Structure formats: structure tokens, C-alpha cells
């Protein structure tokens, strides 16, 4: 489309693709160009703010979101994102305004989010207004299914108690969260892991938050922005040097797991490579590189050795998991196409065998 005419929507689309492929600065520049052409192209602001966040430039992201919210204030996701970034930066007044607006406009919206309730509770805790903070938490637990928000509600409750100076109740929340972690081996998403680690360190727990942060690094071993954030958490917990060693060790563990599987693949030990990457996925269920390489190895195995329904289903399941945690990846589309292309070949071969050819 751009070859024929310079459409802003097409430029924004290309920029989104670049951002999903990790070209964050190139994407940011394209979004900036779209805004320069049309200052009312609001989606470009939201996307440029995301690009800044992915590069670790949160002040810049906050500034862009603030401009977007001024131009178009009645967006639940935009107000939520502005509140979260402002809270992260310590801009408490801005965060409070954004979260309150988010809750107000989201009351009857399909975009209604518990994030705004948790964010506002945090704001009230920071302002030493624990009573209102806990009221927002109770309201969130009435408005949203407890099985979806229970862990985050307890983390927020602990943070509210700690930020308002009630260290006894904060520690009690920490103890309850430790028990929840022990009861369920599955780990939450990365932002929740980071918040949980911050709280546990704050209330005097060491082993559990270290395990959480190492888990985050192992599952994001090629994300330097996130690694810097984890290092800052270790620094704040007065574990800077030890934390740096843990980060390096966790990165190496993930890299070694991945490289061993790739080596088996490259040396034509396909069954061993498939099995190795299957075990790697169990250890690091959200590591994109390992997930993609596991799917690639299965596809290569099928291309070389013929169709296997169970393996094909396994590859599809891995790829759908990737798309659920990081949608829009170019490699996802490529591997899904390769996997789909195997089916007609199999069907034709089956027909040929049935016909006695």
C-alpha cells in the first residue's frame, strides 16, 4: 500500500510489525512520523508509548500517554496505561487522576480492568490512606472473579500495608503469598512476578523472591531491559552483587538449554532434539526463544521424516501458547505456515497409497 500512496494507517501497521519483531527504535520513529503528519492519529501515540516502554524509557512513555489522554481521554486502556506508567515513576497525582478516570469510564465497558482498582489502591497506600485503599481492593474482588485476581489482590494488599507503614500486616500478606507459591508450582506473568518479588523482599523474605526473579530471567534471557529492571530490584534489596551473579547464571542456564537442543537438531539427531526441547519447555514454559526453537525442530522433524499427528498437534499447541503470551510475532506466522503446508502433502500421499500408486 505504501508503494502506491503514503497512508498513515499503513505506516502505523508497518511500525507495529517492526515493534513486534523487536525493532523498537525503528517503530518509534515511524509512529513519530505518523503523529507529525496527523496529530489526531491517537493510536500512534499509544503505540509509540509502548515502544518507549519496551526500550525502558518510561518518562518518555508517560509524556506521550499524557498527550494522548489529553486529546482523547475516554479510553480505558489509555488511562490504565498512563496510570501504571505514572505510578511506576512516582507521579502519584497523575496516576490517581488516570486510575479514577479509568474506573469511571470503564464501569459499563467490556474493557473494564482490575488494574485500575489495584493501581488506585496503591496510590491510596502511598498517600497513607489505607482505609480507602482496602475499600478499592474489596470492590475489585466483588467486580472480578477471585480466581483471576486473587494473587494480585493479595500482592496489592501487602504493598498497601507496607507503604502505609503497617509492617505487621504486610508481613502477614507476605507469609500468605509464600504459601500460595508453595501450593502452586505454576508461576504468574512477568509483571506479577516482579511485584511479588518486590513485596517479599520488602517484608524480609529472601529465598522466594530470588527464585521468582531467576525464573523471570530464565524465561526472558535475551531481554536486556527486563534484566536491568531485575537488577534494580536486587539492588534495592541490597543484593546487587549477588543479584548480578544470579542473573548471569540464570541467563547461562537458559542459553545452555536452548543451545543443546539446537546442537542436537543441527547434528541430525531429530528425536533427541525434540525430546530435549520438550523438557526445556517444561523448565522454561514462557521462554519465547525456546518455544520457537522447539516448534521449529518439530516442524523440521516432520518435514524430514513424514507426518506424525501427535507431533504436529504438539507443535501447533506450542505456537498457540507463544501467540497467547506474545502476539504478533513474525516467526509465529512463518512456522504456522510451514506446519500447515505439511498437511496437504500428507493428504496427497495418503490418497496415493490408498489408490495403490
C-alpha positions in Angstrom: 0.0 0.0 0.0 2.8 2.4 0.9 4.4 1.8 -2.6 1.2 3.4 -4.1 0.5 6.1 -1.5 1.8 7.2 1.9 -1.2 6.1 4.0 -0.7 6.8 7.7 -2.6 3.7 8.7 -0.3 1.6 6.5 2.8 3.2 8.1 1.4 2.6 11.5 0.8 -1.0 10.6 4.4 -1.5 9.4 5.6 0.2 12.6 3.5 -2.3 14.7 5.2 -5.2 12.8 8.6 -3.8 13.4 7.9 -3.3 17.1 6.6 -6.9 17.4 9.9 -8.0 15.7 11.9 -6.2 18.3 12.8 -3.2 16.2 11.6 -0.8 18.9 13.5 2.4 17.9 12.6 2.0 14.2 9.0 1.6 15.2 9.1 4.6 17.4 10.4 6.7 14.6 7.7 5.6 12.3 5.0 6.3 14.9 6.6 9.7 15.4 6.3 10.4 11.7 2.6 9.4 11.7 1.9 11.8 14.5 3.9 14.6 12.7 1.6 14.1 9.7 -1.6 13.8 11.8 -1.5 14.9 15.5 -5.0 13.3 16.0 -3.9 9.8 15.0 -4.3 8.7 18.6 -3.3 5.0 18.2 0.1 6.1 17.1 0.6 7.8 20.5 -0.4 4.6 22.3 1.9 2.5 20.2 4.8 4.9 20.5 4.4 4.9 24.3 4.6 1.1 24.2 7.8 1.3 22.1 9.3 3.6 24.7 8.3 1.2 27.5 9.9 -1.7 25.6 13.1 0.3 25.5 12.9 1.1 29.2 12.2 4.8 28.6 9.3 5.2 30.9 9.4 9.0 31.3 9.1 9.4 27.6 6.3 6.9 27.5 4.5 8.8 30.2 4.8 12.1 28.3 3.4 10.5 25.2 0.4 8.9 27.0 -0.3 12.2 28.8 -0.6 13.9 25.4 -2.8 11.2 24.1 -5.1 11.2 27.1 -5.5 15.0 26.7 -6.5 14.6 23.1 -8.8 11.5 23.7 -9.5 10.9 27.4 -12.3 8.4 27.2 -10.2 5.3 26.6 -10.0 2.7 29.3 -6.7 1.1 28.2 -5.0 4.5 27.7 -6.0 5.8 31.1 -4.9 2.5 32.6 -1.5 2.6 30.9 -1.0 6.2 31.9 -1.8 5.4 35.5 0.6 2.4 35.6 3.5 4.3 34.0 2.9 7.4 36.2 2.8 5.2 39.3 6.0 3.4 38.3 7.7 6.8 38.0 6.3 8.1 41.3 4.0 10.7 39.7 1.3 9.9 42.3 -1.1 12.7 41.4 -1.1 11.9 37.7 -1.5 8.2 38.5 -4.5 8.8 40.8 -6.3 11.0 38.2 -5.7 8.4 35.4 -6.9 5.4 37.6 -10.0 7.3 38.8 -10.9 8.2 35.2 -10.2 4.6 34.0 -12.6 3.3 36.6 -15.3 5.9 35.8 -15.3 5.3 32.1 -14.9 1.6 32.3 -17.9 1.0 34.6 -20.0 -0.4 31.8 -17.3 -1.2 29.3 -16.0 -4.5 28.0 -12.6 -3.0 28.6 -13.2 -2.7 32.3 -10.0 -3.8 34.1 -9.0 -4.7 37.7 -5.6 -3.0 37.0 -7.2 0.4 37.7 -8.6 -0.7 41.1 -5.2 -2.2 42.1 -3.4 1.0 40.9 -5.7 3.3 42.8 -5.3 1.1 45.9 -1.6 1.5 45.6 -1.9 5.3 45.2 -4.1 5.5 48.4 -1.5 3.4 50.2 1.3 5.7 49.1 -0.8 8.7 50.3 -1.2 6.9 53.7 -4.9 6.4 53.1 -5.1 2.7 53.8 -8.8 2.6 54.6 -9.8 3.9 51.1 -7.1 1.6 49.6 -8.6 -1.5 51.1 -12.1 -0.4 50.0 -10.9 -0.3 46.4 -9.4 -3.8 46.9 -12.7 -5.2 48.2 -14.6 -3.6 45.3 -12.2 -5.2 42.8 -12.8 -8.6 44.4 -16.5 -8.1 44.1 -16.3 -6.9 40.5 -13.9 -9.5 39.1 -13.5 -13.3 39.5 -11.3 -14.1 42.5 -9.6 -17.0 40.6 -8.3 -14.4 38.1 -7.3 -11.6 40.5 -6.8 -13.3 43.9 -3.0 -13.4 43.8 -2.6 -9.8 42.5 -5.2 -8.6 45.1 -3.1 -10.1 47.9 0.1 -8.6 46.5 -1.5 -5.2 46.3 -2.9 -5.6 49.8 0.6 -6.3 51.1 2.0 -3.3 49.2 -0.7 -1.0 50.6 0.1 -2.1 54.2 3.8 -1.7 53.7 3.5 1.7 52.0 1.2 3.0 54.7 3.6 1.7 57.5 1.6 -1.3 58.7 4.6 -3.7 58.6 2.9 -6.4 60.6 0.0 -6.8 58.2 2.4 -6.5 55.3 4.4 -9.4 56.6 1.3 -11.5 57.1 0.4 -10.9 53.4 4.0 -12.0 52.6 3.6 -15.2 54.5 0.3 -16.0 52.8 1.9 -15.3 49.4 4.7 -17.7 50.2 2.2 -20.4 51.0 0.4 -19.7 47.7 3.7 -20.1 45.8 4.4 -23.3 47.5 1.0 -24.7 46.8 1.1 -23.9 43.1 4.3 -24.6 41.1 3.0 -22.6 38.1 4.3 -19.0 38.2 2.3 -15.9 37.2 3.1 -13.5 34.4 6.3 -11.4 34.5 4.9 -8.1 35.9 3.1 -10.1 38.7 6.4 -11.9 39.5 8.3 -8.7 39.7 5.7 -7.0 42.0 5.6 -10.2 44.2 9.4 -10.2 44.5 9.5 -6.5 45.4 6.9 -7.1 48.2 8.6 -10.2 49.5 11.9 -8.5 49.7 10.3 -5.5 51.4 8.8 -7.7 54.2 12.1 -9.6 54.8 11.7 -12.7 52.7 14.7 -13.7 50.6 14.6 -17.2 49.1 11.1 -16.9 47.4 11.8 -13.6 45.6 15.2 -14.7 44.5 13.6 -17.8 42.9 10.9 -15.7 41.2 13.5 -13.3 39.7 15.7 -16.1 38.5 12.6 -17.6 36.9 11.8 -14.3 35.2 15.4 -14.1 33.8 15.4 -17.7 32.6 12.2 -17.1 30.7 13.5 -13.8 29.3 17.2 -14.4 28.9 17.5 -12.2 25.8 15.7 -9.2 27.2 18.3 -6.7 28.5 15.7 -4.1 29.5 14.0 -6.6 31.8 17.3 -7.8 33.1 18.2 -4.2 34.1 14.8 -4.0 35.9 15.5 -7.2 37.8 19.0 -5.9 38.7 17.4 -2.7 40.2 15.1 -4.9 42.3 18.2 -6.8 43.6 20.0 -3.5 44.2 17.1 -2.1 46.3 17.1 -5.4 48.3 20.8 -4.8 49.0 21.7 -7.8 46.9 23.4 -6.0 44.0 26.5 -8.2 43.5 24.7 -11.4 44.4 21.8 -10.5 42.1 24.1 -9.8 39.2 25.7 -13.3 39.6 22.2 -14.9 39.8 21.2 -13.0 36.6 24.3 -14.2 34.8 23.8 -17.8 36.0 20.1 -17.8 35.0 20.9 -16.5 31.5 23.5 -19.1 31.1 21.1 -21.9 32.2 18.5 -20.8 29.6 21.1 -20.4 26.9 22.7 -23.8 27.5 19.2 -25.5 27.5 18.4 -23.9 24.1 21.9 -24.4 22.6 21.9 -28.1 23.5 18.6 -28.7 21.7 19.8 -26.7 18.6 23.0 -28.7 18.5 21.1 -32.0 18.5 19.0 -30.6 15.7 21.9 -29.4 13.6 23.7 -32.8 14.0 20.6 -34.5 12.7 19.6 -36.2 16.0 16.0 -35.2 15.5 14.2 -37.4 18.0 16.7 -36.4 20.7 16.3 -32.8 19.8 12.5 -33.0 20.0 12.7 -34.7 23.4 15.3 -32.3 24.8 13.3 -29.2 23.8 10.2 -30.8 25.3 12.0 -31.0 28.6 13.3 -27.4 28.1 9.7 -26.2 27.7 8.7 -27.8 31.0 11.5 -26.0 32.8 11.0 -22.6 31.0 7.4 -22.6 29.8 7.4 -18.9 28.8 10.8 -18.5 27.1 10.0 -17.4 23.6 13.3 -18.5 22.1 13.0 -22.0 23.5 9.3 -22.2 22.5 10.0 -21.1 18.9 13.0 -23.3 18.6 11.1 -26.3 19.9 8.3 -25.7 17.3 10.9 -25.3 14.6 12.7 -28.5 15.5 9.3 -30.4 15.4 8.4 -28.9 12.0 11.9 -29.9 10.6 11.4 -33.4 12.0 8.0 -33.7 10.3 9.4 -32.3 7.0 12.2 -34.9 7.0 10.5 -38.0 8.5 6.9 -37.6 7.4 3.7 -36.7 9.2 3.1 -37.5 12.8 -0.3 -36.4 14.1 0.8 -36.2 17.7 3.9 -34.2 16.9 2.0 -31.8 14.6 -0.5 -31.2 17.3 2.3 -30.6 19.8 3.9 -28.0 17.5 0.6 -26.2 17.0 0.0 -26.2 20.7 3.4 -24.7 21.4 2.9 -22.0 18.7 -0.6 -21.1 20.1 1.0 -20.7 23.5 3.6 -18.3 22.1 0.8 -16.3 20.4 -1.1 -16.1 23.7 1.9 -14.6 25.6 3.5 -12.5 22.8 1.0 -12.0 19.9 2.1 -10.7 16.5 5.4 -12.4 16.2 6.6 -12.8 12.6 8.2 -16.2 13.3 4.8 -17.5 14.6 3.2 -16.8 11.3 6.1 -18.4 9.4 6.1 -21.6 11.5 2.3 -21.9 11.3 2.5 -21.7 7.5 5.2 -24.3 7.4 3.1 -26.6 9.7 0.0 -26.1 7.6 1.9 -26.8 4.4 2.7 -30.3 5.6 -1.0 -31.3 5.8 -1.7 -31.3 2.0 1.4 -33.3 1.3 0.3 -35.9 3.8 -3.2 -36.0 2.5 -1.9 -36.4 -1.1 0.4 -39.2 0.0 -2.4 -41.0 1.8 -4.6 -40.8 -1.3 -1.8 -42.2 -3.4 -1.2 -45.1 -1.1 -4.9 -45.8 -1.0 -5.0 -45.8 -4.8 -2.1 -48.3 -4.9 0.3 -45.9 -6.7 
